[in-house]
Structures are given as C-alpha cells and as structure tokens.
Amino acid sequence: MISKQATKAWRRAAEELGIEVIAPFTFVVGERAHTCAAWVGRFGGARGTLVLLVEPPSFALDRELITDAEREGYKWSAVNSALYSEFDRALFIEALRDWTYVGAAASRPNWLPPQEQ
C-alpha cells in the first residue's frame, strides 16, 4: 500500500527542489502493474529512480517489482516510510545526492554542488 503522506512529500520535493517527480507512479510489465511511492527523473539512471517504501521492522521488499523494475531499466531505492512521509529538505537532498544526478548540466538543480554534474 502506498502512503498518501509519502506521495505528497515527494510531490513537495519536486516543487521545493525543482526536480521531476511523479507520485504515485505505476509501471506495467506484461500483465503485472506495479505502483511505487514515486518516480524521480534525472537521478540514478537514464530511466530515473523508483521510490519504494519499506516499513520497520521487516523492511520487506517486493522482489517481483524489483525484478521488473530492473528489467525495464529503472533504478530503485527502498526508503523508510516513517522517514519519507513528510518532506525534510536535508533528508531528501541526501537521498538524491546518493542516487546521483544524471541529467543535462543545464537542468542540474542549483542545490547540487558543481562536482556532482
């Protein structure tokens, strides 16, 4: 189940940080439709990064979703739903820097240091 708070937080990240986000995001592979908390463009890889929510204490992942995401060329990141249910600028920037910006230099967000081009 996708958290409405998390999708709202990622939409706010798009506004505040000037990044491309679709939240929630659904992709289809064959007969399977997978819904993620968000898709973030220009970070992680050419097709962007899928944001997957995991919950403590198990932090369980949907292996079929991950397999299909990788097959389709998406990067993915599992984030703690408790931490990413509200927009925290520093936390979201930390995740985005970890994923690495892969877009055009002209579209690079101004909060990323030049060495991360």
Backbone as JSON, one array per atom type, in Angstrom:
{
  "sequence": "MISKQATKAWRRAAEELGIEVIAPFTFVVGERAHTCAAWVGRFGGARGTLVLLVEPPSFALDRELITDAEREGYKWSAVNSALYSEFDRALFIEALRDWTYVGAAASRPNWLPPQEQ",
  "N": [[0.84, -1.2, 0.0], [0.51, 2.19, -0.83], [1.65, 5.08, 0.73], [-0.23, 7.95, 1.28], [0.79, 10.21, 2.46], [3.53, 9.99, 1.95], [3.6, 10.13, -0.87], [2.66, 12.7, -1.18], [4.74, 14.07, 0.1], [6.85, 13.57, -1.71], [5.88, 14.9, -3.95], [5.96, 17.47, -2.98], [8.73, 17.7, -2.68], [9.43, 17.81, -5.37], [8.44, 20.34, -6.06], [9.79, 22.06, -4.22], [12.51, 21.47, -4.63], [12.89, 21.56, -7.32], [12.79, 19.33, -9.05], [12.06, 16.51, -11.21], [9.23, 14.67, -10.64], [6.93, 12.0, -10.33], [4.24, 11.11, -8.5], [1.85, 9.17, -6.93], [3.54, 6.49, -8.76], [3.03, 4.33, -11.46], [4.03, 1.42, -13.16], [3.97, -0.89, -15.9], [4.51, -4.27, -16.61], [4.23, -6.71, -18.83], [1.54, -8.55, -17.73], [1.55, -7.5, -15.25], [1.07, -4.87, -12.99], [2.76, -2.38, -11.28], [2.88, -0.3, -8.49], [4.54, 2.44, -7.2], [5.81, 4.6, -4.6], [6.9, 6.89, -5.71], [8.35, 8.22, -8.75], [11.43, 9.41, -9.77], [12.86, 11.54, -11.94], [15.92, 11.94, -13.84], [17.74, 11.2, -11.93], [19.84, 8.67, -10.64], [19.67, 6.86, -12.93], [19.28, 6.49, -16.52], [16.53, 6.06, -16.92], [15.5, 7.01, -14.61], [14.69, 6.92, -11.03], [12.9, 4.67, -9.02], [10.92, 5.06, -6.17], [10.63, 3.12, -3.45], [8.67, 2.19, -0.74], [9.47, 1.03, 2.47], [8.72, -0.74, 5.47], [9.41, -0.67, 8.94], [9.37, -3.43, 11.26], [10.45, -5.21, 9.44], [11.22, -4.31, 6.89], [10.58, -5.3, 4.37], [10.81, -6.16, 0.91], [9.29, -6.01, -2.33], [10.0, -8.42, -4.34], [9.31, -9.19, -6.96], [8.49, -6.78, -8.1], [10.94, -5.39, -8.0], [12.54, -6.98, -9.71], [11.12, -6.65, -12.14], [11.35, -3.85, -12.39], [14.14, -3.51, -12.71], [14.48, -4.98, -15.05], [13.17, -3.31, -16.82], [14.84, -1.17, -16.85], [14.86, 0.72, -14.83], [16.24, 2.37, -11.99], [16.16, 1.76, -8.47], [15.12, 2.61, -5.16], [14.86, 1.77, -1.83], [13.15, 3.19, 0.75], [12.67, 4.22, 4.12], [9.45, 4.29, 5.2], [8.5, 5.74, 7.37], [10.33, 7.82, 7.67], [10.21, 9.19, 5.24], [7.67, 10.24, 4.92], [7.05, 12.81, 5.36], [8.08, 15.9, 4.01], [11.43, 16.59, 4.26], [13.84, 18.7, 3.73], [16.73, 18.43, 3.89], [17.04, 15.65, 4.25], [15.83, 14.57, 1.94], [17.44, 15.7, -0.05], [19.86, 14.47, 0.61], [19.27, 11.79, -0.09], [18.83, 12.09, -2.87], [21.36, 13.01, -3.73], [22.82, 10.74, -3.15], [21.75, 8.98, -5.03], [22.67, 10.09, -7.39], [22.93, 12.59, -9.79], [21.93, 12.52, -13.15], [21.14, 13.95, -15.31], [21.02, 16.54, -17.88], [23.49, 19.12, -17.87], [22.49, 21.72, -17.98], [20.02, 21.46, -16.8], [20.54, 20.84, -14.22], [19.86, 20.83, -10.78], [20.16, 23.77, -8.71], [21.0, 23.41, -6.08], [22.74, 21.33, -6.02], [26.14, 20.64, -5.69], [28.75, 21.8, -7.93], [30.64, 19.75, -8.56], [29.15, 17.47, -8.69], [28.05, 17.15, -11.17]],
  "CA": [[0.0, 0.0, 0.0], [1.28, 3.42, -0.95], [1.3, 6.1, 1.71], [-0.61, 9.25, 0.72], [1.71, 11.21, 3.01], [4.81, 9.87, 1.23], [3.45, 10.67, -2.23], [2.57, 14.16, -1.01], [6.09, 14.54, 0.42], [7.66, 13.56, -2.93], [5.39, 15.99, -4.8], [6.52, 18.71, -2.41], [10.15, 17.71, -3.05], [9.5, 18.28, -6.75], [8.23, 21.79, -6.05], [10.82, 22.75, -3.43], [13.86, 21.2, -5.12], [12.94, 21.73, -8.77], [13.11, 18.05, -9.69], [10.95, 15.86, -11.9], [8.68, 13.59, -9.82], [5.55, 11.55, -10.49], [3.93, 10.42, -7.25], [2.49, 7.86, -7.07], [3.97, 6.11, -10.11], [2.73, 2.94, -11.81], [4.58, 0.92, -14.43], [3.38, -2.17, -16.25], [5.36, -5.23, -17.3], [3.34, -7.84, -19.16], [0.24, -8.49, -17.06], [1.75, -7.0, -13.89], [1.17, -3.43, -12.75], [3.42, -2.1, -10.0], [2.76, 1.09, -8.06], [5.59, 2.87, -6.27], [5.52, 5.89, -3.98], [7.27, 7.96, -6.64], [9.41, 8.08, -9.76], [12.23, 10.63, -9.8], [13.62, 11.62, -13.17], [17.26, 12.53, -13.88], [18.57, 10.72, -10.82], [20.03, 7.23, -10.57], [19.93, 6.25, -14.22], [18.61, 7.1, -17.66], [15.06, 5.96, -16.77], [15.12, 7.55, -13.32], [14.68, 6.05, -9.86], [11.63, 4.36, -8.38], [10.97, 5.14, -4.72], [9.87, 2.04, -2.83], [8.54, 2.37, 0.71], [9.6, -0.17, 3.31], [8.26, -0.48, 6.83], [10.05, -1.43, 10.01], [10.75, -3.85, 11.47], [10.91, -6.18, 8.44], [11.76, -3.63, 5.71], [10.38, -6.26, 3.28], [10.75, -5.64, -0.45], [8.55, -6.78, -3.32], [11.05, -8.9, -5.26], [8.8, -9.18, -8.33], [8.57, -5.38, -8.52], [12.35, -5.07, -8.22], [12.96, -7.69, -10.92], [10.52, -5.97, -13.28], [11.95, -2.52, -12.49], [15.48, -3.66, -13.27], [14.31, -5.44, -16.43], [12.73, -2.16, -17.59], [15.9, -0.16, -16.85], [14.74, 1.68, -13.74], [16.94, 2.19, -10.72], [15.17, 1.8, -7.4], [15.64, 2.86, -3.83], [13.93, 1.46, -0.75], [13.27, 4.19, 1.8], [11.84, 4.01, 5.3], [8.22, 5.08, 5.04], [8.35, 6.67, 8.51], [11.2, 8.98, 7.46], [9.9, 9.88, 3.99], [6.25, 10.59, 4.87], [7.0, 14.27, 5.41], [9.23, 16.46, 3.31], [12.54, 17.13, 5.03], [14.75, 19.11, 2.66], [18.07, 17.84, 4.02], [16.94, 14.2, 4.07], [15.55, 14.28, 0.54], [18.65, 16.04, -0.8], [20.83, 13.41, 0.87], [18.9, 10.64, -0.93], [19.06, 12.44, -4.27], [22.81, 13.02, -3.97], [23.24, 9.34, -3.14], [21.33, 8.37, -6.29], [23.5, 10.75, -8.4], [22.26, 13.31, -10.87], [22.37, 12.03, -14.46], [20.55, 14.78, -16.35], [21.83, 17.53, -18.59], [24.07, 20.15, -17.0], [21.61, 22.89, -17.98], [18.86, 21.17, -15.96], [21.02, 20.45, -12.89], [19.35, 21.7, -9.7], [21.19, 24.68, -8.19], [21.43, 22.98, -4.76], [23.79, 20.32, -6.18], [27.47, 21.22, -5.93], [29.23, 21.61, -9.31], [31.37, 18.5, -8.77], [28.19, 16.37, -8.87], [27.44, 17.27, -12.5]],
  "C": [[0.89, 1.26, 0.0], [0.74, 4.46, 0.03], [0.96, 7.42, 1.02], [0.33, 10.34, 1.22], [3.04, 11.19, 2.26], [4.69, 10.43, -0.18], [3.34, 12.2, -2.18], [3.95, 14.75, -0.72], [6.96, 14.58, -0.84], [7.19, 14.63, -3.91], [5.91, 17.34, -4.28], [8.01, 18.82, -2.73], [10.33, 18.22, -4.47], [9.39, 19.8, -6.8], [9.4, 22.53, -5.39], [12.22, 22.64, -4.05], [14.0, 21.34, -6.63], [13.34, 20.46, -9.5], [11.85, 17.47, -10.32], [10.49, 14.65, -11.08], [7.26, 13.28, -10.28], [5.26, 10.71, -9.26], [2.42, 10.36, -7.04], [2.81, 7.57, -8.54], [3.68, 4.64, -10.33], [3.4, 2.6, -13.12], [4.07, -0.5, -14.63], [4.41, -3.0, -17.0], [4.5, -6.45, -17.57], [1.97, -7.61, -18.54], [0.33, -7.86, -15.68], [1.87, -5.48, -13.86], [1.76, -3.23, -11.37], [3.28, -0.61, -9.69], [3.8, 1.37, -6.98], [5.17, 4.22, -5.68], [5.8, 7.03, -4.95], [8.27, 7.45, -7.68], [10.1, 9.43, -9.8], [13.1, 10.59, -11.05], [14.97, 12.28, -12.97], [18.14, 12.18, -12.69], [18.65, 9.21, -10.9], [20.41, 6.59, -11.89], [19.09, 6.91, -15.29], [17.09, 7.09, -17.54], [14.6, 6.47, -15.42], [15.11, 6.49, -12.22], [13.27, 5.9, -9.33], [11.83, 4.4, -6.88], [10.04, 4.07, -4.16], [9.83, 2.28, -1.33], [8.69, 1.03, 1.41], [9.25, 0.23, 4.74], [9.04, -1.31, 7.83], [9.02, -2.34, 10.66], [11.3, -4.73, 10.36], [11.62, -5.52, 7.26], [11.68, -4.54, 4.47], [10.24, -5.55, 1.94], [9.93, -6.57, -1.33], [9.54, -7.2, -4.41], [10.58, -8.9, -6.72], [8.85, -7.75, -8.9], [10.01, -5.02, -8.86], [12.87, -5.72, -9.5], [12.41, -7.0, -12.17], [11.11, -4.57, -13.48], [13.32, -2.59, -13.16], [15.41, -4.1, -14.74], [13.94, -4.27, -17.35], [13.74, -1.01, -17.58], [15.78, 0.91, -15.78], [15.75, 1.35, -12.64], [15.86, 2.23, -9.66], [15.87, 2.06, -6.08], [14.54, 2.57, -2.82], [14.18, 2.45, 0.38], [12.29, 3.88, 2.92], [10.62, 4.91, 5.22], [8.03, 6.08, 6.18], [9.17, 7.94, 8.3], [10.8, 9.82, 6.25], [8.41, 10.19, 3.83], [6.02, 12.08, 5.01], [8.25, 14.79, 4.72], [10.2, 17.08, 4.3], [13.63, 17.43, 4.0], [16.1, 18.42, 2.73], [18.05, 16.34, 3.75], [16.73, 13.85, 2.6], [16.76, 14.6, -0.33], [19.72, 14.97, -0.6], [20.54, 12.18, 0.01], [19.21, 10.93, -2.39], [20.55, 12.47, -4.61], [23.35, 11.6, -4.01], [22.89, 8.65, -4.46], [22.13, 8.9, -7.47], [22.64, 11.36, -9.51], [22.82, 12.85, -12.2], [21.8, 12.84, -15.62], [21.54, 15.72, -16.99], [22.31, 18.6, -17.62], [23.16, 21.37, -16.9], [20.4, 22.71, -17.07], [19.24, 20.82, -14.52], [20.46, 21.39, -11.83], [20.48, 22.53, -9.08], [21.68, 24.3, -6.79], [22.48, 21.85, -4.84], [25.12, 21.02, -6.42], [27.94, 20.92, -7.35], [29.93, 20.28, -9.55], [30.43, 17.31, -8.97], [27.5, 16.43, -10.22], [27.49, 15.96, -13.23]]
}
